[in-house]
Amino acid sequence: MRSVPGGMKHTERSHTVSRPSHRARSRRTVLAVASVVLALVALLGTPAPAGASSPQRDVVQVVAGVSHSCALIDDGTVRCWGSNGHGQLGDGTGVDSSLAVEVLDVDDAVALSVGLSTSCAVTTHGSVYCWGSNSQGQLGDGTIDDAKAPVKVGIKARRHAGVTMATASSVTAPPRARPAR
């Protein structure tokens, strides 16, 4: 048996091509959903004891990358958890965390995006901050040095239009709506 393009296996003997089974695809989906649920539990924590005030806030947005996730909190702060080998949690360390840690110096975010090892936030004032892997200059700060804390990108948005990240090295705005005819 040998590999052929597309990750499929080719059996020399029968000349058949096999694809990943429905069961394998389902298993990957279940694992992805389970990791998001565990991430939310890590972010939200356990309930406060009766009579104690709870510091918990509402989560506005959750974005999940390959090995880290981030949440936008209703007070504009950002919390991330997971792998932190390139600083993608934004807490100033390179230490992985199974609990949500607060991103440094971002307290007015309105949108988030994460890639493979990079995270970005847009603020209420239109500033863009990114942190994490920067081997291809994807942080937009003019260097190729990883950043363990957010760095300001040299662009400013007029208005918040949303942000999505397709890969660890590209940030794109969603398409503009077409005017009604």
DACOR-V737341 format. One record per residue. N is the residue number from 1. RES is the residue in one letter. SS is DSSP state (hx for helix, st for strand, lp for the rest). OMEGA is omega in whole degrees, 0 to 359 (* if undefined). D_CENTER is the distance of its C-alpha to the mean C-alpha in Angstrom with 2 decimals. Layout:
BEGIN
n:N res:RES ss:SS omega:OMEGA d_center:D_CENTER
n:N res:RES ss:SS omega:OMEGA d_center:D_CENTER
END
This chain:
BEGIN
n:1 res:M ss:lp omega:179 d_center:36.79
n:2 res:R ss:st omega:179 d_center:34.68
n:3 res:S ss:st omega:174 d_center:31.30
n:4 res:V ss:st omega:182 d_center:31.33
n:5 res:P ss:lp omega:179 d_center:28.76
n:6 res:G ss:lp omega:177 d_center:25.89
n:7 res:G ss:lp omega:180 d_center:25.78
n:8 res:M ss:st omega:180 d_center:28.82
n:9 res:K ss:st omega:178 d_center:31.80
n:10 res:H ss:st omega:179 d_center:35.27
n:11 res:T ss:lp omega:182 d_center:38.23
n:12 res:E ss:lp omega:187 d_center:41.20
n:13 res:R ss:lp omega:187 d_center:43.69
n:14 res:S ss:lp omega:181 d_center:42.88
n:15 res:H ss:lp omega:177 d_center:41.02
n:16 res:T ss:lp omega:178 d_center:38.40
n:17 res:V ss:st omega:179 d_center:34.68
n:18 res:S ss:st omega:179 d_center:32.48
n:19 res:R ss:lp omega:177 d_center:29.02
n:20 res:P ss:lp omega:183 d_center:26.47
n:21 res:S ss:lp omega:175 d_center:27.99
n:22 res:H ss:hx omega:180 d_center:26.88
n:23 res:R ss:hx omega:179 d_center:26.74
n:24 res:A ss:hx omega:178 d_center:24.28
n:25 res:R ss:hx omega:179 d_center:21.96
n:26 res:S ss:hx omega:180 d_center:22.37
n:27 res:R ss:hx omega:178 d_center:21.69
n:28 res:R ss:hx omega:179 d_center:18.30
n:29 res:T ss:hx omega:179 d_center:17.44
n:30 res:V ss:hx omega:179 d_center:18.76
n:31 res:L ss:hx omega:179 d_center:16.79
n:32 res:A ss:hx omega:179 d_center:13.43
n:33 res:V ss:hx omega:180 d_center:14.68
n:34 res:A ss:hx omega:180 d_center:16.03
n:35 res:S ss:hx omega:177 d_center:12.91
n:36 res:V ss:hx omega:178 d_center:11.27
n:37 res:V ss:hx omega:178 d_center:14.69
n:38 res:L ss:hx omega:178 d_center:14.95
n:39 res:A ss:hx omega:178 d_center:11.71
n:40 res:L ss:hx omega:176 d_center:13.28
n:41 res:V ss:hx omega:178 d_center:16.52
n:42 res:A ss:hx omega:181 d_center:15.24
n:43 res:L ss:hx omega:185 d_center:13.94
n:44 res:L ss:hx omega:177 d_center:17.10
n:45 res:G ss:lp omega:179 d_center:19.45
n:46 res:T ss:lp omega:181 d_center:23.00
n:47 res:P ss:lp omega:177 d_center:25.41
n:48 res:A ss:lp omega:178 d_center:27.57
n:49 res:P ss:lp omega:180 d_center:31.19
n:50 res:A ss:lp omega:178 d_center:33.68
n:51 res:G ss:lp omega:180 d_center:34.88
n:52 res:A ss:lp omega:177 d_center:32.03
n:53 res:S ss:lp omega:183 d_center:29.88
n:54 res:S ss:lp omega:179 d_center:26.21
n:55 res:P ss:lp omega:184 d_center:23.69
n:56 res:Q ss:lp omega:179 d_center:21.04
n:57 res:R ss:lp omega:177 d_center:19.62
n:58 res:D ss:lp omega:176 d_center:18.27
n:59 res:V ss:st omega:181 d_center:14.61
n:60 res:V ss:st omega:184 d_center:14.17
n:61 res:Q ss:st omega:173 d_center:10.69
n:62 res:V ss:st omega:177 d_center:8.04
n:63 res:V ss:st omega:183 d_center:4.71
n:64 res:A ss:st omega:175 d_center:4.26
n:65 res:G ss:lp omega:181 d_center:4.04
n:66 res:V ss:lp omega:184 d_center:7.66
n:67 res:S ss:lp omega:173 d_center:8.36
n:68 res:H ss:st omega:180 d_center:6.02
n:69 res:S ss:st omega:178 d_center:4.63
n:70 res:C ss:st omega:178 d_center:5.55
n:71 res:A ss:st omega:173 d_center:8.57
n:72 res:L ss:st omega:182 d_center:10.85
n:73 res:I ss:st omega:185 d_center:14.34
n:74 res:D ss:lp omega:176 d_center:17.49
n:75 res:D ss:lp omega:178 d_center:18.92
n:76 res:G ss:lp omega:177 d_center:16.33
n:77 res:T ss:lp omega:181 d_center:14.82
n:78 res:V ss:st omega:176 d_center:11.23
n:79 res:R ss:st omega:181 d_center:10.69
n:80 res:C ss:st omega:179 d_center:8.30
n:81 res:W ss:st omega:179 d_center:9.52
n:82 res:G ss:st omega:181 d_center:9.94
n:83 res:S ss:lp omega:183 d_center:10.82
n:84 res:N ss:lp omega:183 d_center:11.70
n:85 res:G ss:lp omega:179 d_center:14.05
n:86 res:H ss:lp omega:181 d_center:13.11
n:87 res:G ss:lp omega:186 d_center:12.38
n:88 res:Q ss:lp omega:174 d_center:8.57
n:89 res:L ss:lp omega:174 d_center:9.24
n:90 res:G ss:lp omega:182 d_center:11.51
n:91 res:D ss:lp omega:178 d_center:14.42
n:92 res:G ss:lp omega:179 d_center:16.86
n:93 res:T ss:lp omega:172 d_center:17.16
n:94 res:G ss:lp omega:186 d_center:16.20
n:95 res:V ss:lp omega:176 d_center:16.60
n:96 res:D ss:lp omega:179 d_center:14.36
n:97 res:S ss:st omega:175 d_center:14.26
n:98 res:S ss:st omega:175 d_center:14.61
n:99 res:L ss:st omega:180 d_center:14.91
n:100 res:A ss:st omega:176 d_center:12.76
n:101 res:V ss:st omega:182 d_center:13.70
n:102 res:E ss:st omega:177 d_center:14.10
n:103 res:V ss:lp omega:181 d_center:12.70
n:104 res:L ss:lp omega:168 d_center:15.96
n:105 res:D ss:lp omega:173 d_center:17.70
n:106 res:V ss:lp omega:182 d_center:15.44
n:107 res:D ss:lp omega:179 d_center:17.50
n:108 res:D ss:lp omega:181 d_center:17.71
n:109 res:A ss:st omega:175 d_center:14.31
n:110 res:V ss:st omega:179 d_center:14.56
n:111 res:A ss:st omega:181 d_center:11.31
n:112 res:L ss:st omega:171 d_center:7.60
n:113 res:S ss:st omega:175 d_center:5.31
n:114 res:V ss:st omega:175 d_center:2.77
n:115 res:G ss:lp omega:182 d_center:5.36
n:116 res:L ss:lp omega:180 d_center:7.48
n:117 res:S ss:lp omega:182 d_center:8.01
n:118 res:T ss:st omega:177 d_center:7.26
n:119 res:S ss:st omega:179 d_center:5.78
n:120 res:C ss:st omega:176 d_center:8.17
n:121 res:A ss:st omega:172 d_center:10.19
n:122 res:V ss:st omega:182 d_center:13.45
n:123 res:T ss:st omega:180 d_center:16.29
n:124 res:T ss:lp omega:181 d_center:19.38
n:125 res:H ss:lp omega:178 d_center:21.47
n:126 res:G ss:lp omega:178 d_center:19.55
n:127 res:S ss:st omega:178 d_center:18.26
n:128 res:V ss:st omega:177 d_center:15.03
n:129 res:Y ss:st omega:177 d_center:13.49
n:130 res:C ss:st omega:179 d_center:11.18
n:131 res:W ss:st omega:180 d_center:10.97
n:132 res:G ss:st omega:184 d_center:10.67
n:133 res:S ss:lp omega:182 d_center:12.27
n:134 res:N ss:lp omega:185 d_center:14.89
n:135 res:S ss:lp omega:179 d_center:17.30
n:136 res:Q ss:lp omega:181 d_center:17.69
n:137 res:G ss:lp omega:186 d_center:17.56
n:138 res:Q ss:lp omega:177 d_center:14.11
n:139 res:L ss:lp omega:176 d_center:13.90
n:140 res:G ss:lp omega:181 d_center:17.01
n:141 res:D ss:lp omega:178 d_center:19.12
n:142 res:G ss:lp omega:179 d_center:21.87
n:143 res:T ss:lp omega:170 d_center:21.30
n:144 res:I ss:lp omega:179 d_center:19.82
n:145 res:D ss:lp omega:175 d_center:19.25
n:146 res:D ss:lp omega:179 d_center:16.01
n:147 res:A ss:st omega:180 d_center:15.29
n:148 res:K ss:st omega:175 d_center:14.73
n:149 res:A ss:st omega:183 d_center:14.84
n:150 res:P ss:st omega:173 d_center:13.90
n:151 res:V ss:st omega:181 d_center:16.27
n:152 res:K ss:st omega:178 d_center:17.60
n:153 res:V ss:st omega:185 d_center:17.37
n:154 res:G ss:st omega:176 d_center:20.89
n:155 res:I ss:st omega:178 d_center:20.49
n:156 res:K ss:st omega:179 d_center:21.06
n:157 res:A ss:lp omega:176 d_center:20.45
n:158 res:R ss:lp omega:179 d_center:23.55
n:159 res:R ss:lp omega:178 d_center:21.78
n:160 res:H ss:lp omega:180 d_center:18.37
n:161 res:A ss:lp omega:183 d_center:17.87
n:162 res:G ss:lp omega:180 d_center:14.25
n:163 res:V ss:lp omega:174 d_center:11.58
n:164 res:T ss:st omega:180 d_center:9.61
n:165 res:M ss:st omega:182 d_center:8.34
n:166 res:A ss:st omega:179 d_center:10.28
n:167 res:T ss:st omega:181 d_center:10.05
n:168 res:A ss:lp omega:184 d_center:9.28
n:169 res:S ss:lp omega:177 d_center:12.34
n:170 res:S ss:st omega:177 d_center:12.61
n:171 res:V ss:st omega:181 d_center:11.87
n:172 res:T ss:st omega:174 d_center:14.07
n:173 res:A ss:lp omega:178 d_center:15.53
n:174 res:P ss:lp omega:182 d_center:16.50
n:175 res:P ss:lp omega:179 d_center:20.16
n:176 res:R ss:lp omega:178 d_center:22.83
n:177 res:A ss:lp omega:178 d_center:24.96
n:178 res:R ss:lp omega:179 d_center:28.43
n:179 res:P ss:lp omega:178 d_center:31.31
n:180 res:A ss:lp omega:181 d_center:33.57
n:181 res:R ss:lp omega:* d_center:36.87
END
